[in-house]
Every structure is written in C-alpha cells, then in structure tokens.
Amino acid sequence: MGLAIPPKSDYLTFVLPKEAVVSAEQKSTTTVSTKGQVILPKAIRERLGWRAGTELVVEDTAEGVLLKAKPAFAPTRPKDVFGSLSYQGPAKSIADMEAGIAAEAERRHARNRY
C-alpha cells in the first residue's frame, strides 16, 4: 500500500493494508459509566505516565475523542513576560551584556558544565 495525500491538506495520511496487525493494547475497550466516567487501560496509563490526578485535555475530532495530558504551563509569548523581572540600576550596554555572557560561559566551561 502507498500513501494517500489529500490535495490542499496539512496532514499526511498513511493507508495501512487491511491485514495490518493492531496490538491488544490498542484494541482495548472500556465502558462509559452512568456518571460519564471512562477507565483507561492500565497498560496505556503506565506507558503515558498518567497517574491518578493527571489532568487531561479532551478534544472532539472527526475521528473520535482525543485525550492529551494537560501541559504543565500555559503557553506564553515573549510580550506576555517581558519586563516581569525588575532591575534596579543603570541600563547595561550591549558590550556589558556580552562580557557577562562570556564570563558565565567561561565559568561553566571551567566546571565542565556547558
């Protein structure tokens, strides 16, 4: 079998032969409880490192429901955090900053920490 790439698509689709083997782990089934809860198979939770209390993001997709671990930190942009650290004193010149970077690089190199 080959690849099927739909025109004007940002996605790459692999077409697998009908006899493709799917592992038992991928074929596990579960049931939705009366409270709407679903138990994820232990093998999958362990492989993904999802322990009790792990927050998941639930996305409704065309092919079904997608579960992903919630990122530890919200995405940020430089403009969101620019100026969040205060500095008291005169402004540093580019030469001062380059000298500070070089001194720190030399210090780390001397300690074998790159």
All heavy atoms as an XYZ file, in Angstrom:
867
protein
N       0.839     -1.180      0.000
C       0.000      0.000      0.000
C       0.885      1.246      0.000
O       1.986      1.231      0.494
C      -0.890      0.020      1.237
C      -2.028     -0.951      1.231
S      -3.314     -0.299      0.194
C      -4.139     -1.798     -0.216
N       0.342      2.330     -0.463
C       1.103      3.565     -0.522
C       0.517      4.622      0.388
O      -0.323      4.342      1.231
N       0.945      5.820      0.187
C       0.462      6.948      0.973
C      -0.627      7.670      0.195
O      -0.569      7.776     -1.016
C       1.593      7.933      1.258
C       2.758      7.425      2.070
C       3.805      8.516      2.181
C       2.293      7.027      3.443
N      -1.588      8.177      0.902
C      -2.621      8.993      0.280
C      -2.521     10.387      0.855
O      -2.653     10.571      2.045
C      -4.002      8.406      0.563
N      -2.257     11.361      0.016
C      -2.150     12.750      0.476
C      -3.261     13.541     -0.191
O      -3.223     13.783     -1.388
C      -0.768     13.357      0.141
C       0.328     12.497      0.751
C      -0.685     14.792      0.624
C       1.721     12.914      0.367
N      -4.283     13.912      0.596
C      -5.384     14.676      0.015
C      -4.887     16.029     -0.480
O      -4.009     16.637      0.129
C      -6.361     14.855      1.175
C      -5.916     13.919      2.240
C      -4.479     13.638      2.003
N      -5.407     16.514     -1.585
C      -4.989     17.831     -2.068
C      -5.375     18.924     -1.076
O      -6.385     18.814     -0.392
C      -5.757     17.983     -3.394
C      -6.868     17.001     -3.324
C      -6.438     15.907     -2.395
N      -4.539     19.945     -0.997
C      -4.763     21.097     -0.124
C      -4.955     20.684      1.334
O      -5.826     21.169      2.019
C      -5.967     21.908     -0.593
C      -5.813     22.495     -1.969
C      -7.035     23.299     -2.341
C      -6.904     23.835     -3.754
N      -8.072     24.553     -4.176
N      -4.145     19.757      1.802
C      -4.267     19.293      3.179
C      -2.957     19.482      3.908
O      -1.891     19.360      3.328
C      -4.644     17.805      3.198
O      -4.620     17.334      4.523
N      -3.044     19.793      5.202
C      -1.853     19.942      6.031
C      -1.482     18.635      6.708
O      -0.587     18.590      7.523
C      -2.094     21.005      7.110
C      -2.251     22.388      6.504
O      -1.721     22.622      5.406
O      -2.909     23.226      7.132
N      -2.197     17.555      6.409
C      -1.986     16.293      7.103
C      -1.467     15.224      6.157
O      -1.818     15.189      4.989
C      -3.299     15.802      7.736
C      -3.852     16.780      8.724
C      -4.840     17.675      8.371
C      -3.355     16.838     10.018
C      -5.326     18.593      9.282
C      -3.836     17.748     10.932
C      -4.824     18.617     10.552
O      -5.302     19.519     11.465
N      -0.646     14.362      6.669
C      -0.132     13.223      5.931
C      -0.879     12.002      6.426
O      -0.927     11.732      7.621
C       1.371     13.058      6.186
C       2.045     11.887      5.501
C       1.953     12.050      3.985
C       3.501     11.807      5.910
N      -1.496     11.265      5.532
C      -2.295     10.114      5.908
C      -1.611      8.850      5.421
O      -1.218      8.766      4.263
C      -3.699     10.194      5.275
O      -4.290     11.423      5.685
C      -4.563      9.034      5.702
N      -1.459      7.876      6.302
C      -0.918      6.582      5.935
C      -2.082      5.623      5.742
O      -2.949      5.520      6.599
C       0.001      6.035      7.043
C       1.287      6.773      7.153
C       1.432      7.798      8.076
C       2.352      6.470      6.335
C       2.613      8.491      8.178
C       3.539      7.160      6.437
C       3.676      8.163      7.355
N      -2.096      4.941      4.627
C      -3.119      3.944      4.385
C      -2.489      2.592      4.667
O      -1.529      2.193      4.020
C      -3.630      4.003      2.928
C      -4.668      2.926      2.679
C      -4.185      5.387      2.633
N      -3.036      1.889      5.664
C      -2.492      0.594      6.047
C      -3.260     -0.514      5.346
O      -4.463     -0.406      5.134
C      -2.597      0.401      7.563
C      -1.842      1.413      8.407
C      -2.149      1.183      9.882
C      -0.349      1.303      8.162
N      -2.582     -1.595      5.022
C      -3.295     -2.719      4.430
C      -4.293     -3.288      5.423
O      -4.130     -3.169      6.630
C      -2.186     -3.730      4.111
C      -0.988     -3.278      4.847
C      -1.166     -1.830      5.166
N      -5.354     -3.937      4.925
C      -6.404     -4.470      5.785
C      -5.866     -5.469      6.790
O      -6.388     -5.606      7.878
C      -7.495     -5.117      4.945
C      -8.326     -4.123      4.190
C      -9.409     -4.809      3.403
C     -10.198     -3.771      2.625
N     -11.222     -4.378      1.802
N      -4.798     -6.177      6.428
C      -4.267     -7.188      7.318
C      -3.265     -6.626      8.330
O      -2.548     -7.365      8.969
C      -3.654     -8.349      6.534
C      -2.597     -7.922      5.539
C      -3.145     -7.623      4.145
O      -3.981     -6.707      4.002
O      -2.736     -8.269      3.213
N      -3.207     -5.290      8.461
C      -2.291     -4.682      9.423
C      -2.627     -5.186     10.824
O      -3.782     -5.289     11.201
C      -2.394     -3.164      9.383
N      -1.602     -5.508     11.586
C      -1.793     -6.052     12.919
C      -1.927     -4.911     13.918
O      -1.122     -3.997     13.933
C      -0.598     -6.961     13.304
C      -0.769     -7.495     14.703
C      -0.451     -8.081     12.304
N      -2.962     -4.960     14.735
C      -3.179     -3.979     15.786
C      -2.986     -4.714     17.104
O      -3.587     -5.752     17.331
C      -4.593     -3.368     15.698
C      -4.815     -2.387     16.830
C      -4.800     -2.697     14.351
N      -2.131     -4.171     17.968
C      -1.845     -4.850     19.229
C      -3.082     -4.870     20.123
O      -3.990     -4.056     19.987
C      -0.693     -4.149     19.955
O      -1.124     -2.910     20.452
N      -3.084     -5.808     21.059
C      -4.200     -5.912     22.000
C      -4.332     -4.630     22.811
O      -5.429     -4.223     23.172
C      -3.992     -7.118     22.909
N      -3.194     -3.987     23.109
C      -3.217     -2.741     23.892
C      -3.995     -1.656     23.157
O      -4.737     -0.897     23.744
C      -1.782     -2.292     24.147
C      -1.672     -1.040     24.989
C      -0.234     -0.647     25.226
O       0.548     -1.497     25.666
O       0.095      0.517     24.962
N      -3.826     -1.584     21.840
C      -4.511     -0.567     21.059
C      -5.989     -0.905     20.870
O      -6.777     -0.043     20.548
C      -3.833     -0.409     19.704
C      -2.446      0.179     19.803
C      -1.718      0.135     18.464
O      -1.883     -0.804     17.700
N      -0.932      1.150     18.205
N      -6.358     -2.167     21.042
C      -7.726     -2.592     20.823
C      -8.521     -2.713     22.112
O      -9.622     -3.233     22.104
C      -7.732     -3.949     20.126
C      -7.699     -3.866     18.647
C      -8.018     -5.221     18.102
C      -8.803     -5.056     16.845
N      -9.123     -6.317     16.214
N      -7.986     -2.281     23.231
C      -8.699     -2.388     24.492
C     -10.026     -1.654     24.409
O     -10.152     -0.657     23.713
C      -7.869     -1.787     25.633
O      -6.676     -2.500     25.784
N     -11.003     -2.160     25.145
C     -12.295     -1.482     25.197
C     -12.582     -1.071     26.631
O     -12.001     -1.601     27.576
C     -13.433     -2.401     24.700
O     -13.505     -3.529     25.551
C     -13.211     -2.827     23.267
N     -13.461     -0.121     26.775
C     -13.875      0.346     28.084
C     -15.336      0.768     27.970
O     -15.883      0.809     26.873
C     -12.971      1.497     28.579
O     -13.272      1.784     29.932
C     -13.112      2.746     27.741
N     -15.955      1.075     29.066
C     -17.370      1.433     29.084
C     -17.549      2.782     29.764
O     -16.868      3.087     30.738
C     -18.167      0.361     29.873
O     -17.901     -0.908     29.291
C     -19.646      0.637     29.827
N     -18.472      3.563     29.260
C     -18.803      4.839     29.884
C     -19.791      4.549     31.012
O     -20.808      3.901     30.805
C     -19.425      5.815     28.865
C     -19.814      7.114     29.530
C     -18.473      6.067     27.711
N     -19.468      5.032     32.215
C     -20.344      4.800     33.377
C     -21.547      5.730     33.325
O     -21.616      6.639     32.488
C     -19.565      5.031     34.678
O     -19.381      6.415     34.889
N     -22.472      5.533     34.242
C     -23.656      6.400     34.313
C     -23.270      7.835     34.666
O     -24.024      8.767     34.406
C     -24.660      5.874     35.356
O     -24.000      5.770     36.617
C     -25.213      4.526     34.951
N     -22.087      8.013     35.256
C     -21.597      9.353     35.586
C     -20.762      9.943     34.450
O     -20.194     11.017     34.587
C     -20.737      9.299     36.849
C     -21.500      8.969     38.107
C     -20.550      9.004     39.276
C     -21.267      8.726     40.582
N     -20.343      8.814     41.721
N     -20.631      9.200     33.334
C     -19.841      9.690     32.209
C     -18.354      9.420     32.364
O     -17.537      9.987     31.650
N     -17.982      8.558     33.292
C     -16.575      8.259     33.530
C     -16.121      7.100     32.657
O     -16.898      6.200     32.353
C     -16.355      7.920     35.000
C     -16.698      9.068     35.926
C     -16.744      8.634     37.377
O     -17.079      7.497     37.686
N     -16.402      9.556     38.269
N     -14.846      7.145     32.270
C     -14.241      6.096     31.461
C     -12.958      5.664     32.153
O     -12.182      6.503     32.608
C     -13.910      6.617     30.040
C     -13.174      5.574     29.234
C     -15.175      7.044     29.328
N     -12.736      4.362     32.233
C     -11.494      3.855     32.817
C     -10.536      3.557     31.675
O     -10.868      2.798     30.751
C     -11.748      2.587     33.646
C     -12.650      2.925     34.825
C     -10.436      1.971     34.108
C     -13.101      1.723     35.622
N      -9.347      4.163     31.730
C      -8.332      3.905     30.715
C      -7.551      2.659     31.113
O      -7.189      2.500     32.277
C      -7.389      5.099     30.592
C      -8.042      6.415     30.176
C      -7.039      7.544     30.255
C      -8.616      6.310     28.788
N      -7.245      1.785     30.168
C      -6.487      0.576     30.488
C      -5.151      0.906     31.159
O      -4.478      1.876     30.802
C      -6.279     -0.081     29.124
C      -7.408      0.433     28.292
C      -7.638      1.836     28.772
N      -4.785      0.081     32.139
C      -3.575      0.300     32.929
C      -2.331      0.378     32.061
O      -1.456      1.224     32.277
C      -3.424     -0.816     33.964
C      -2.244     -0.634     34.872
C      -2.167     -1.732     35.912
C      -0.971     -1.499     36.824
N      -0.892     -2.533     37.855
N      -2.220     -0.507     31.057
C      -1.027     -0.518     30.203
C      -0.845      0.828     29.497
O       0.277      1.332     29.387
C      -1.131     -1.639     29.172
N      -1.930      1.426     29.071
C      -1.847      2.727     28.388
C      -1.475      3.817     29.381
O      -0.619      4.655     29.118
C      -3.177      3.053     27.672
C      -3.370      2.084     26.500
C      -3.204      4.499     27.197
C      -4.690      2.204     25.807
N      -2.121      3.815     30.571
C      -1.790      4.828     31.589
C      -0.321      4.748     31.973
O       0.346      5.773     32.128
C      -2.666      4.634     32.829
C      -4.134      4.924     32.604
C      -4.923      4.970     33.909
N      -4.552      3.982     34.896
C      -5.173      2.821     35.083
N      -6.197      2.487     34.340
N      -4.770      1.986     36.032
N       0.188      3.530     32.147
C       1.599      3.372     32.538
C       2.533      3.831     31.431
O       3.537      4.492     31.689
C       1.880      1.917     32.906
C       1.305      1.532     34.249
C       1.562      0.068     34.598
O       1.962     -0.722     33.709
O       1.341     -0.278     35.779
N       2.225      3.472     30.176
C       3.090      3.853     29.055
C       3.150      5.373     28.911
O       4.195      5.941     28.610
C       2.583      3.217     27.769
C       3.478      3.491     26.574
C       3.126      2.658     25.357
N       1.727      2.628     25.026
C       1.089      3.566     24.310
N       1.742      4.615     23.869
N      -0.201      3.458     24.047
N       2.028      6.052     29.167
C       1.981      7.507     29.031
C       2.378      8.241     30.312
O       2.519      9.458     30.305
C       0.575      7.938     28.602
C       0.141      7.430     27.224
C      -1.317      7.748     26.973
C       1.018      8.018     26.134
N       2.544      7.495     31.411
C       2.915      8.132     32.673
C       1.765      8.901     33.304
O       1.993      9.847     34.052
N       0.525      8.501     33.013
C      -0.647      9.169     33.570
C      -1.012      8.521     34.892
O      -1.559      7.441     34.939
C      -1.826      9.091     32.609
C      -1.654      9.890     31.356
C      -0.645     10.735     31.044
C      -2.533      9.909     30.236
N      -0.830     11.285     29.805
C      -1.988     10.792     29.285
C      -3.728      9.273     29.944
C      -2.607     11.052     28.068
C      -4.335      9.529     28.730
C      -3.789     10.412     27.805
N      -0.707      9.209     35.982
C      -1.051      8.718     37.323
C      -2.387      9.316     37.753
O      -2.909     10.216     37.094
C       0.043      9.103     38.304
C       1.344      8.374     38.038
C       2.423      8.784     39.030
N       3.605      7.978     38.934
C       4.498      8.047     37.967
N       4.334      8.893     36.974
N       5.562      7.261     37.971
N      -2.908      8.842     38.868
C      -4.157      9.397     39.396
C      -3.990     10.902     39.583
O      -2.964     11.368     40.089
C      -4.494      8.727     40.727
N      -4.953     11.662     39.160
C      -4.897     13.118     39.287
C      -4.358     13.822     38.055
O      -4.379     15.051     37.991
N      -3.854     13.075     37.063
C      -3.353     13.700     35.846
C      -4.503     14.403     35.137
O      -5.557     13.815     34.915
C      -2.742     12.647     34.894
O      -1.647     12.007     35.544
C      -2.257     13.279     33.604
N      -4.322     15.666     34.812
C      -5.352     16.405     34.092
C      -5.184     16.160     32.599
O      -4.075     16.193     32.073
C      -5.258     17.898     34.387
C      -5.646     18.244     35.813
C      -5.753     19.733     36.011
O      -6.639     20.355     35.368
O      -4.956     20.269     36.783
N      -6.301     15.891     31.927
C      -6.291     15.606     30.504
C      -7.085     16.653     29.747
O      -8.086     17.171     30.243
C      -6.896     14.221     30.226
C      -6.229     13.034     30.923
C      -7.014     11.767     30.642
C      -4.797     12.884     30.485
N      -6.637     16.956     28.536
C      -7.366     17.822     27.631
C      -8.164     16.891     26.718
O      -7.627     15.941     26.172
C      -6.398     18.693     26.792
C      -7.157     19.514     25.765
C      -5.572     19.583     27.698
N      -9.450     17.159     26.577
C     -10.332     16.332     25.759
C     -10.705     17.126     24.509
O     -11.224     18.232     24.606
C     -11.616     15.956     26.535
C     -12.518     15.079     25.692
C     -11.261     15.283     27.847
N     -10.396     16.556     23.333
C     -10.719     17.213     22.074
C     -11.661     16.328     21.275
O     -11.434     15.132     21.148
C      -9.455     17.458     21.252
C      -8.538     18.509     21.819
C      -7.327     18.756     20.929
O      -7.407     18.527     19.703
O      -6.292     19.165     21.470
N     -12.702     16.921     20.737
C     -13.616     16.219     19.855
C     -13.078     16.373     18.438
O     -12.965     17.488     17.935
C     -15.016     16.832     19.983
C     -16.069     16.049     19.228
O     -15.789     14.903     18.805
O     -17.178     16.571     19.057
N     -12.716     15.267     17.806
C     -12.166     15.305     16.449
C     -13.106     14.566     15.509
O     -14.038     13.884     15.953
C     -10.776     14.659     16.389
O     -10.913     13.245     16.580
C      -9.833     15.245     17.420
N     -12.854     14.678     14.220
C     -13.676     13.994     13.226
C     -13.588     12.479     13.379
O     -14.529     11.764     13.061
C     -13.242     14.406     11.820
N     -12.457     11.989     13.886
C     -12.270     10.543     14.014
C     -12.620     10.015     15.393
O     -12.565      8.827     15.633
C     -10.827     10.187     13.663
C     -10.513     10.517     12.222
C      -9.314      9.766     11.713
O      -8.916      8.769     12.330
O      -8.786     10.196     10.687
N     -12.968     10.863     16.333
C     -13.326     10.426     17.671
C     -12.819     11.408     18.713
O     -12.543     12.564     18.414
N     -12.684     10.926     19.920
C     -12.249     11.765     21.037
C     -10.751     11.573     21.229
O     -10.252     10.456     21.238
C     -13.006     11.388     22.329
C     -12.502     12.188     23.507
C     -14.490     11.616     22.136
N     -10.030     12.673     21.402
C      -8.590     12.646     21.600
C      -8.294     13.112     23.022
O      -8.782     14.168     23.447
C      -7.900     13.574     20.597
C      -6.409     13.805     20.752
C      -5.642     12.504     20.536
C      -5.931     14.870     19.785
N      -7.519     12.321     23.765
C      -7.097     12.688     25.124
C      -5.612     13.005     25.103
O      -4.818     12.236     24.573
C      -7.340     11.541     26.104
C      -8.780     11.116     26.325
C      -8.822      9.894     27.234
C      -9.582     12.247     26.924
N      -5.246     14.138     25.692
C      -3.840     14.528     25.813
C      -3.623     15.057     27.219
O      -4.518     15.676     27.795
C      -3.480     15.636     24.817
C      -3.605     15.255     23.376
C      -3.039     16.317     22.445
C      -3.906     17.551     22.417
N      -3.496     18.532     21.406
N      -2.433     14.799     27.758
C      -2.100     15.354     29.070
C      -2.085     16.874     28.969
O      -1.577     17.439     28.004
C      -0.754     14.832     29.538
N      -2.653     17.527     29.968
C      -2.680     18.985     30.003
C      -1.246     19.482     30.209
O      -0.520     18.965     31.064
C      -3.562     19.459     31.151
C      -3.696     20.952     31.246
C      -4.617     21.339     32.390
C      -4.670     22.844     32.552
N      -5.484     23.220     33.703
N      -0.805     20.470     29.423
C       0.554     20.994     29.606
C       0.744     21.547     31.021
O      -0.197     22.095     31.621
C       0.659     22.120     28.575
C      -0.462     21.897     27.611
C      -1.529     21.149     28.351
N       1.937     21.391     31.558
C       2.232     21.865     32.912
C       2.100     23.382     33.015
O       1.687     23.897     34.048
C       3.638     21.426     33.318
N       2.462     24.081     31.936
C       2.406     25.535     31.935
C       1.608     26.007     30.728
O       1.683     25.415     29.659
C       3.816     26.143     31.868
C       4.697     25.720     32.997
C       5.640     24.715     32.831
C       4.584     26.315     34.238
C       6.444     24.307     33.881
C       5.387     25.922     35.297
C       6.321     24.920     35.109
N       0.879     27.075     30.905
C       0.153     27.660     29.785
C       1.163     28.232     28.796
O       2.219     28.733     29.209
C      -0.775     28.760     30.287
N       0.868     28.172     27.505
C       1.797     28.752     26.534
C       1.930     30.254     26.775
O       0.945     30.921     27.096
C       1.157     28.465     25.171
C      -0.115     27.754     25.426
C      -0.297     27.582     26.896
N       3.142     30.734     26.647
C       3.373     32.172     26.832
C       4.104     32.728     25.625
O       4.772     32.002     24.895
C       4.218     32.455     28.082
O       5.447     31.748     27.978
C       3.507     32.060     29.344
N       3.970     33.997     25.449
C       4.678     34.707     24.389
C       5.653     35.668     25.053
O       5.422     36.104     26.186
C       3.690     35.481     23.530
C       2.657     34.573     22.849
C       1.555     35.379     22.250
N       0.891     36.092     23.359
C      -0.205     36.803     23.243
N      -0.768     36.939     22.078
N      -0.753     37.395     24.275
N       6.732     36.016     24.374
C       7.692     36.944     24.984
C       7.043     38.223     25.481
O       7.371     38.712     26.555
C       8.687     37.223     23.851
C       8.643     35.992     23.015
C       7.209     35.524     23.084
N       6.065     38.745     24.742
C       5.450     40.007     25.172
C       4.635     39.838     26.455
O       4.394     40.793     27.159
C       4.602     40.612     24.063
C       3.327     39.880     23.748
C       2.563     40.620     22.663
C       1.178     40.048     22.493
N       0.391     40.829     21.565
N       4.222     38.572     26.755
C       3.474     38.327     27.989
C       4.362     38.425     29.226
O       3.874     38.726     30.311
C       2.831     36.933     27.971
C       1.769     36.784     26.896
O       1.198     37.820     26.477
O       1.526     35.649     26.470
N       5.650     38.118     29.081
C       6.540     38.085     30.241
C       7.627     39.155     30.201
O       8.391     39.299     31.146
C       7.199     36.687     30.387
C       6.161     35.639     30.688
C       7.992     36.323     29.160
N       7.704     39.912     29.120
C       8.740     40.932     29.007
C       8.610     41.945     30.131
O       7.541     42.456     30.411
C       8.645     41.653     27.658
C       9.724     42.673     27.451
C      11.013     42.278     27.145
C       9.470     44.019     27.594
C      12.014     43.212     26.961
C      10.467     44.960     27.420
C      11.747     44.547     27.103
N       9.694     42.187     30.805
C       9.708     43.172     31.875
C       9.167     42.649     33.189
O       8.961     43.413     34.121
N       8.951     41.329     33.303
C       8.393     40.801     34.551
C       9.430     40.737     35.665
O       9.078     40.679     36.829
C       7.777     39.420     34.318
O       8.756     38.514     33.858
N      10.709     40.730     35.316
C      11.761     40.761     36.336
C      12.260     42.191     36.471
O      12.686     42.806     35.501
C      12.920     39.842     35.948
C      12.574     38.361     35.829
C      13.780     37.582     35.340
C      12.108     37.823     37.160
N      12.206     42.703     37.668
C      12.630     44.084     37.848
C      14.152     44.154     37.989
O      14.801     43.220     38.433
C      11.964     44.680     39.084
O      12.368     43.960     40.233
N      14.710     45.265     37.582
C      16.149     45.500     37.694
C      16.337     46.916     38.204
O      15.765     47.873     37.658
C      16.832     45.317     36.336
C      18.274     45.766     36.331
C      19.245     45.023     36.979
C      18.660     46.946     35.699
C      20.567     45.434     36.991
C      19.970     47.369     35.706
C      20.918     46.601     36.352
O      22.231     47.000     36.370
N      17.101     47.034     39.257
C      17.413     48.345     39.815
C      18.836     48.690     39.436
O      19.752     47.937     39.696
C      17.275     48.322     41.347
C      15.918     47.879     41.844
C      14.808     48.842     41.451
O      14.999     50.049     41.394
N      13.652     48.283     41.162
N      19.034     49.805     38.823
C      20.385     50.231     38.465
C      20.423     50.802     37.062
O      19.414     50.832     36.361
N      21.616     51.221     36.640
C      21.733     51.813     35.306
C      21.557     50.736     34.225
O      21.832     49.564     34.452
C      23.149     52.390     35.291
C      23.899     51.585     36.290
C      22.892     51.197     37.355
N      21.121     51.168     33.047
C      20.945     50.254     31.921
C      22.295     49.682     31.510
O      23.326     50.354     31.580
C      20.310     50.995     30.756
N      22.294     48.419     31.121
C      23.520     47.760     30.663
C      23.681     47.968     29.164
O      22.708     47.932     28.414
C      23.471     46.254     30.943
C      23.305     45.904     32.403
C      24.576     46.168     33.156
C      24.429     45.736     34.607
N      25.581     46.035     35.402
N      24.916     48.135     28.738
C      25.187     48.265     27.302
C      25.305     46.871     26.694
O      25.445     45.871     27.401
C      26.491     49.036     27.076
O      27.590     48.243     27.520
N      25.287     46.822     25.382
C      25.463     45.542     24.683
C      26.822     44.950     25.046
O      26.940     43.748     25.286
C      25.342     45.729     23.154
C      23.956     46.248     22.771
C      25.678     44.449     22.418
C      22.841     45.256     23.014
N      27.839     45.777     25.136
C      29.182     45.298     25.486
C      29.182     44.702     26.898
O      29.802     43.653     27.141
C      30.201     46.437     25.388
N      28.479     45.346     27.847
C      28.374     44.809     29.211
C      27.683     43.446     29.207
O      28.103     42.517     29.894
C      27.582     45.763     30.115
C      28.326     47.060     30.398
O      29.568     47.075     30.277
O      27.644     48.047     30.744
N      26.597     43.326     28.416
C      25.868     42.052     28.357
C      26.727     40.961     27.735
O      26.760     39.823     28.220
C      24.555     42.229     27.582
C      23.519     43.032     28.357
S      21.932     43.086     27.530
C      22.095     44.575     26.589
N      27.430     41.284     26.653
C      28.297     40.291     26.010
C      29.417     39.859     26.952
O      29.769     38.678     27.014
C      28.862     40.838     24.705
C      27.810     40.915     23.614
C      28.311     41.567     22.336
O      29.408     42.164     22.346
O      27.585     41.471     21.330
N      29.971     40.793     27.717
C      31.025     40.457     28.682
C      30.469     39.545     29.777
O      31.130     38.589     30.199
C      31.615     41.734     29.291
N      29.257     39.795     30.229
C      28.629     38.949     31.238
C      28.368     37.545     30.720
O      28.584     36.552     31.421
N      27.905     37.447     29.476
C      27.664     36.136     28.872
C      28.980     35.376     28.727
O      29.069     34.190     29.042
C      26.956     36.292     27.506
C      25.538     36.814     27.725
C      26.951     34.973     26.736
C      24.846     37.260     26.453
N      30.018     36.049     28.264
C      31.324     35.410     28.096
C      31.878     34.947     29.442
O      32.436     33.846     29.552
C      32.307     36.374     27.416
N      31.720     35.762     30.483
C      32.220     35.376     31.807
C      31.486     34.146     32.330
O      32.091     33.232     32.902
C      32.071     36.550     32.775
N      30.171     34.089     32.138
C      29.401     32.934     32.587
C      29.764     31.689     31.786
O      29.894     30.598     32.342
C      27.900     33.212     32.478
C      27.020     32.056     32.891
C      27.163     31.641     34.353
O      27.747     32.392     35.159
O      26.672     30.546     34.692
N      29.958     31.832     30.475
C      30.360     30.691     29.645
C      31.723     30.167     30.094
O      31.927     28.952     30.184
C      30.402     31.098     28.173
N      32.635     31.071     30.403
C      33.968     30.674     30.877
C      33.874     29.969     32.232
O      34.512     28.947     32.467
C      34.856     31.914     30.992
C      36.309     31.604     31.305
C      37.160     32.859     31.283
O      37.076     33.622     30.300
O      37.908     33.064     32.259
N      33.028     30.476     33.124
C      32.845     29.865     34.437
C      32.279     28.449     34.303
O      32.757     27.518     34.925
C      31.906     30.726     35.283
C      31.721     30.232     36.721
C      30.677     31.054     37.476
N      29.322     30.777     37.037
C      28.598     29.712     37.432
N      29.108     28.844     38.269
N      27.373     29.533     36.982
N      31.275     28.284     33.436
C      30.676     26.953     33.245
C      31.675     26.005     32.585
O      31.705     24.824     32.910
C      29.405     27.049     32.414
C      28.261     27.674     33.170
C      27.007     27.677     32.353
N      25.941     28.304     33.093
C      24.677     28.138     32.820
N      24.308     27.365     31.823
N      23.753     28.736     33.534
N      32.426     26.506     31.639
C      33.416     25.665     30.962
C      34.457     25.166     31.955
O      34.864     24.009     31.915
C      34.088     26.435     29.817
C      35.081     25.622     29.062
N      34.693     24.630     28.188
C      36.428     25.636     29.051
C      35.775     24.069     27.670
N      36.835     24.670     28.175
N      34.862     26.033     32.865
C      35.848     25.653     33.877
C      35.311     24.554     34.788
O      36.077     23.742     35.309
C      36.272     26.881     34.692
N      33.999     24.495     34.993
C      33.369     23.469     35.844
C      32.866     22.280     35.021
O      32.171     21.422     35.541
C      32.192     24.074     36.588
C      32.615     25.158     37.579
C      31.431     25.781     38.271
N      30.564     24.779     38.878
C      29.253     24.947     39.082
N      28.680     26.082     38.743
N      28.536     24.002     39.643
N      33.198     22.261     33.700
C      32.707     21.222     32.791
C      31.201     21.166     32.743
O      30.600     20.100     32.703
C      33.284     19.845     33.147
C      34.757     19.763     32.845
O      35.229     20.362     31.878
N      35.486     19.041     33.671
N      30.541     22.299     32.789
C      29.073     22.390     32.675
C      28.770     23.304     31.506
O      28.997     24.495     31.561
C      28.476     22.949     33.954
C      28.810     22.084     35.150
C      28.004     22.469     36.299
N      26.941     21.464     36.382
C      25.852     21.595     37.083
N      25.625     22.679     37.743
N      24.957     20.641     37.127
N      28.254     22.753     30.469
C      28.013     23.532     29.251
C      26.586     23.926     29.142
O      25.673     23.263     29.241
C      28.456     22.752     28.023
C      29.910     22.351     28.122
C      30.281     21.084     28.540
C      30.881     23.275     27.830
C      31.604     20.727     28.621
C      32.219     22.927     27.929
C      32.569     21.656     28.317
O      33.891     21.317     28.418
